[in-house]
Amino acid sequence: MTIAHEEAVIDSAAVDAIFAQARTANSFTGEVTEEQAQAIYELTKFGPTAFNSQPLRVTYVRSPEARATLVDALSRGNQAKTASAPLVAILSYDTDWAGKWDEFLPGYNAPKAMYDADPELSAATGNNNAHLQAGYFILAVRSLGFAAGPMTGADFAAIDAAFFPAGDQKSFLVVNIGQPGVDAWGGAKPKFSYDEAVRTV
């Protein structure tokens, strides 16, 4: 039992499943249903983002043709596990997220002008907040009892060309999802302690 278990408002089993005992898996088995895939997003969307912007877009890759295209764009060490994972998600951000302002923050669009005037700021904000949502996505996967295998070892330009040729999305993460398979992970890796990573000023 840790201080996190003692202070959490969720039970210890949930703390372990989502945080303390959760690991990045490298092999997968089982099935992820369409209902479970929907539930992952339904949990993800509640995480906070700047101005409620929600720039994350999720592309679930299920067809053999799409899976083969994706696998070809991955680094060699990520290919086999992605080819066999029950479900794979491409996470990207909407390059026109600010254009949907009236949908995600109706009645208060004054800040939109600064993004319209600065495309680099708009892109950075979309990218940063989608990465934030990616963390929620992984926690949502874990909360449903699955293991997540997030990967950045990929040719994202090739993924964008294949899956988002209109340029309306920019990919940044691929996530394998399923029950952990045989030899899903090696030994636990060290984590920085509170004293090493946190200071109070």
Salt bridges, closest charged atoms under 4 A:
ASP16 OD1 - HIS5 NE2 2.70
GLU34 OE1 - ARG62 NE 3.91
GLU42 OE1 - LYS45 NZ 2.71
ASP94 OD2 - ARG57 NH2 3.06
ASP94 OD2 - LYS100 NZ 2.76
ASP116 OD2 - LYS112 NZ 2.75
